[in-house]
């Protein structure tokens, strides 16, 4: 069941469409991430859901009812902003209780709800403190508590961890995921950080220039991006331009030829895309020749950059047990690659057969698949 439905949402600022014809169903109890670069329309979308921006077209339904006519304070939503916005002149208790007092709840009910919410976020000891006495992570949890105490149907989070240091961000992601699962609240989370989205989300909606590029689970987005924007934006992806040659049944790029599925027009422009972990590097003579240009030790794996003649620069992830040195001559093999051509869905080639060509286009070496 869709707890939140966005239907053909459009918002323009002057002649620029910040969000255009955007539709999305967020399931009941789901944690949905809106992911994209700065200026792609994700925060505008979130603010339209919360009622802080009025759309120029489309509709917003929560549990099947349109909320377009409702102001923010009457919508069944609560928003946590990028800046925590805790009132410095109020204690933690008063910050959390503020919205409940506006609703004119009895003092006993307010006291009980505030206490329960502080327990929920793990900060019962902070009730009498002032915001300046809290760490950044504690302030963020109080901001979330202030939203949850209102018992909204939809929780909206606008890059809530962007002001925290890297280590604290990781911890807060884990805490938020646990809390969201515990409460079971439908949540929409905006971020430009792909790692954050992949870690947190049940599903991710990738936005670009105000439109939806793809919405899917993190695993599907990573392994099978439907377009080049998502392929290049999610994770690290090697991209090589080429053309399809019908007479050879091959995708040719510089001095690299790949046996292709053969369902494109002759001469069609294609892009070969493959993840660094789908490439292996080995000594010996079999495979596509390359030279190690750079090695970065990232602890449990190495990020190796290699140059292959006529093919280009390729990033490879290898385990730290395999020694690599700059300038080393190696050969590369491929486990899997995707092929993108305009107007078609990506084609997936497992264990591709690759051939390294000489400058005249003749076969020199073939890469055995791994």
C-alpha positions in Angstrom: 0.0 0.0 0.0 1.3 3.5 -0.9 1.4 5.6 2.2 2.4 8.6 0.0 1.7 9.2 -3.6 3.2 12.0 -5.7 1.4 12.3 -9.1 2.9 14.4 -11.9 4.3 17.0 -9.6 5.7 20.1 -11.3 7.3 23.2 -9.8 8.8 26.1 -11.8 10.8 29.0 -10.6 10.5 31.6 -13.4 11.2 29.7 -16.6 13.1 26.9 -14.9 11.3 23.7 -14.0 12.9 22.6 -10.7 10.7 19.5 -10.7 8.9 18.3 -13.8 6.1 15.7 -14.1 7.4 13.8 -11.0 5.5 10.7 -9.9 6.4 8.4 -7.1 4.7 5.9 -4.7 6.2 5.5 -1.3 5.0 2.3 0.4 3.6 2.3 3.9 6.5 2.0 6.4 9.2 2.4 3.7 12.3 4.5 3.9 12.6 6.2 0.5 15.7 8.2 -0.4 15.5 11.0 -3.0 19.1 11.1 -4.4 20.7 13.4 -6.8 23.3 16.2 -7.3 22.7 19.7 -6.0 20.0 21.5 -7.9 18.2 18.3 -9.1 14.9 19.2 -7.4 15.0 16.7 -4.5 14.6 19.3 -1.7 12.0 21.2 -3.7 10.1 17.9 -3.9 10.4 17.3 -0.1 9.2 20.8 0.7 6.2 20.3 -1.6 5.3 17.2 0.4 5.6 19.1 3.6 3.5 22.1 2.4 6.3 24.7 2.4 6.2 25.0 -1.4 3.1 25.0 -3.5 3.4 22.9 -6.7 2.3 24.4 -10.0 0.8 21.0 -11.1 0.2 17.5 -9.9 -1.1 16.1 -6.6 0.2 14.8 -3.2 -1.9 12.1 -1.5 -1.3 10.7 1.9 -3.2 7.5 2.7 -5.3 8.2 -0.4 -6.3 11.8 0.5 -5.0 14.9 -1.3 -3.2 17.3 1.1 -2.6 20.1 -1.4 -5.1 22.4 0.3 -3.6 21.9 3.8 -1.0 24.2 5.3 2.2 22.6 6.8 0.9 22.5 10.3 -2.3 20.6 9.3 -0.6 18.0 7.2 0.2 14.6 8.7 3.9 15.2 8.1 6.8 16.3 10.2 10.1 17.6 8.8 13.7 17.6 10.1 15.7 20.2 8.4 19.3 20.3 7.3 20.1 22.6 10.2 18.7 21.3 13.5 16.8 24.5 14.3 16.5 23.8 18.0 15.4 26.9 19.9 18.4 27.9 22.0 16.3 29.6 24.7 14.3 26.4 25.4 15.4 23.2 27.1 15.3 19.9 25.3 11.9 19.1 26.9 10.5 22.4 25.8 11.8 22.0 22.3 10.2 18.6 22.0 7.0 19.7 23.7 6.5 22.9 21.6 4.3 21.3 18.9 2.2 19.4 21.4 1.5 22.7 23.3 0.3 24.3 20.1 -2.1 21.4 19.8 -3.3 22.2 23.4 -2.7 18.8 24.8 -3.0 18.4 28.6 0.2 18.9 30.6 0.2 15.3 31.8 -0.1 13.9 28.2 2.7 16.2 27.0 5.0 15.1 29.9 4.3 11.4 29.1 4.9 11.8 25.3 8.1 13.8 25.7 9.4 11.2 28.1 8.5 8.3 25.8 10.1 10.0 22.8 13.3 10.8 24.6 13.5 7.1 25.6 13.0 6.2 21.9 15.9 8.3 20.7 18.1 7.2 23.7 18.4 10.5 25.4 16.2 10.4 28.6 19.0 12.1 30.6 19.0 15.2 28.3 15.5 16.4 29.2 16.7 19.4 31.2 19.6 20.3 29.1 20.0 23.3 26.7 20.8 22.8 23.0 24.3 24.2 23.4 25.1 21.5 26.0 24.5 18.7 23.5 26.8 17.3 20.9 26.0 17.5 17.2 24.7 13.9 17.2 22.5 14.5 20.2 21.1 17.7 18.7 20.1 15.7 15.6 18.4 13.1 17.7 16.5 15.8 19.5 15.4 17.3 16.2 14.1 13.8 15.1 12.4 13.4 18.5 10.6 16.8 18.1 9.3 15.5 14.7 8.3 12.0 16.0 6.5 13.2 19.1 3.8 14.7 16.8 3.1 11.1 15.6 3.1 12.0 11.9 2.2 9.6 9.1 5.1 10.7 7.0 8.6 11.7 8.3 10.6 14.1 6.0 14.3 14.4 6.4 16.3 17.0 4.4 20.0 16.0 4.5 19.9 15.8 8.3 23.5 14.5 8.6 25.3 17.0 6.3 26.5 19.1 9.3 28.1 16.2 11.1 31.6 14.8 10.8 32.1 11.6 8.8 32.4 9.2 11.7 29.3 10.6 13.4 27.4 10.5 10.1 27.9 6.8 9.8 26.7 6.2 13.4 23.7 8.4 12.9 22.7 6.5 9.8 22.7 3.2 11.7 20.7 4.8 14.5 18.1 6.3 12.1 17.6 3.1 10.3 17.1 1.2 13.6 14.7 3.9 14.8 12.7 4.0 11.6 12.3 0.2 11.7 11.3 0.4 15.3 8.6 3.0 14.8 7.6 1.7 11.4 7.0 5.2 10.0 6.9 6.0 6.3 10.0 8.2 5.7 11.3 10.3 2.8 15.0 11.1 3.1 16.8 13.6 0.9 20.6 13.3 0.3 23.2 13.9 -2.4 25.5 11.3 -0.7 25.1 8.0 -2.7 26.8 6.0 0.1 24.2 7.3 2.6 21.4 6.4 0.2 22.7 2.9 -0.4 23.1 2.3 3.3 19.8 3.6 4.5 17.1 3.2 1.8 14.7 0.5 1.1 14.4 2.1 -2.3 16.1 5.1 -4.0 14.6 7.6 -6.4 17.4 9.1 -8.5 16.7 12.6 -9.7 18.4 14.6 -12.4 17.4 18.1 -13.5 14.0 17.8 -11.9 13.0 14.5 -13.4 13.0 10.9 -12.2 15.8 8.8 -13.7 15.2 5.6 -11.9 13.6 4.3 -8.7 14.6 0.9 -7.4 16.2 -1.0 -4.5 19.9 -0.1 -3.8 21.1 -3.5 -5.2 19.3 -3.2 -8.5 20.3 0.5 -8.9 23.9 -0.5 -8.4 24.0 -3.7 -10.5 21.6 -2.6 -13.3 21.3 1.1 -13.7 18.8 1.9 -16.5 20.6 4.9 -18.0 24.1 6.4 -18.2 23.3 9.1 -15.7 22.5 6.6 -13.0 25.4 4.3 -14.0 27.8 7.2 -13.7 26.2 8.7 -10.5 25.8 5.5 -8.4 29.1 4.1 -7.2 32.2 4.0 -9.5 31.7 3.0 -13.1 34.1 2.7 -16.0 32.6 4.1 -19.2 34.1 3.5 -22.7 32.6 4.9 -25.9 32.3 2.7 -28.9 30.3 1.7 -32.0 28.4 -1.5 -33.0 29.7 -3.2 -36.1 27.0 -5.6 -37.4 29.3 -7.5 -39.8 31.6 -8.4 -36.9 28.8 -8.8 -34.3 31.1 -6.7 -32.1 31.2 -3.5 -30.1 34.4 -1.8 -31.0 36.1 1.0 -29.0 39.6 2.1 -30.0 41.5 -1.1 -29.8 39.0 -3.1 -27.8 36.4 -5.4 -29.4 33.6 -7.1 -27.5 31.3 -9.9 -28.8 27.9 -8.2 -28.6 24.3 -9.4 -28.7 23.8 -7.8 -32.1 20.5 -6.0 -31.8 21.5 -2.4 -32.6 21.7 -0.7 -36.0 25.0 -0.9 -37.7 27.3 1.9 -36.6 25.2 2.7 -33.5 27.0 4.6 -30.8 27.3 2.5 -27.7 28.8 2.9 -24.2 30.5 0.0 -22.4 30.1 0.3 -18.7 31.6 -1.9 -16.0 32.3 -1.7 -12.3 35.9 -1.8 -10.9 35.1 -5.0 -9.0 34.0 -6.7 -12.3 37.6 -6.4 -13.7 40.5 -8.5 -12.6 44.2 -7.8 -13.0 46.8 -10.5 -13.5 50.4 -11.1 -14.6 51.0 -13.2 -17.6 50.2 -12.7 -21.3 46.5 -13.6 -21.6 44.0 -10.8 -21.5 44.0 -7.1 -22.5 47.4 -5.5 -21.9 47.6 -2.6 -19.5 50.0 -0.7 -17.3 49.5 0.2 -13.6 49.4 4.0 -13.3 48.3 4.4 -9.7 47.7 2.3 -6.6 45.7 3.5 -3.6 45.5 1.3 -0.5 42.1 1.6 1.0 42.6 -1.0 3.7 40.7 -4.1 2.8 41.1 -3.4 -0.9 43.3 -1.6 -3.5 42.0 0.9 -5.9 44.2 0.4 -9.0 44.2 2.7 -12.0 45.5 1.1 -15.2 46.1 2.4 -18.7 45.3 0.1 -21.6 46.7 1.1 -25.1 43.9 2.4 -27.3 41.3 1.5 -24.6 41.8 4.2 -22.0 42.0 4.5 -18.2 40.3 1.9 -16.1 39.7 1.7 -12.4 40.0 -1.7 -10.8 39.3 -2.9 -7.2 41.5 -5.8 -6.0 41.9 -7.3 -2.7 44.9 -6.1 -0.6 46.6 -9.5 -0.9 47.5 -8.9 -4.5 50.6 -6.7 -4.7 50.5 -4.0 -7.3 53.2 -1.4 -8.1 53.1 1.7 -10.3 54.5 1.0 -13.8 53.8 -2.7 -13.6 52.7 -4.4 -16.8 49.6 -6.5 -16.4 46.7 -8.0 -18.3 43.0 -7.4 -17.4 40.0 -9.7 -17.7 36.3 -8.9 -17.3 33.5 -10.6 -15.4 30.6 -8.6 -16.6 29.7 -5.4 -18.4 26.6 -3.4 -19.5 26.1 -1.9 -22.9 24.1 1.4 -23.3 22.7 2.6 -26.7 20.3 5.4 -27.2 16.7 4.4 -27.1 17.2 0.9 -25.8 17.4 -0.8 -22.4 20.9 -1.7 -21.2 22.2 -5.1 -22.4 24.1 -7.2 -19.8 27.0 -9.4 -20.9 28.3 -11.9 -18.4 31.8 -13.3 -19.0 32.3 -11.1 -22.1 34.7 -12.2 -24.8 37.1 -9.3 -25.5 39.7 -8.9 -28.1 42.6 -6.5 -28.1 43.2 -5.1 -31.6 46.3 -3.7 -33.2 46.3 -0.2 -34.8 45.0 -1.8 -38.1 42.1 -3.3 -36.3 43.3 -6.9 -36.4 43.0 -9.2 -33.4 46.1 -9.4 -31.2 45.1 -10.9 -27.9 41.8 -12.3 -26.5 40.7 -12.0 -22.9 39.4 -15.1 -21.3 36.4 -14.4 -19.1 36.6 -15.0 -15.4 
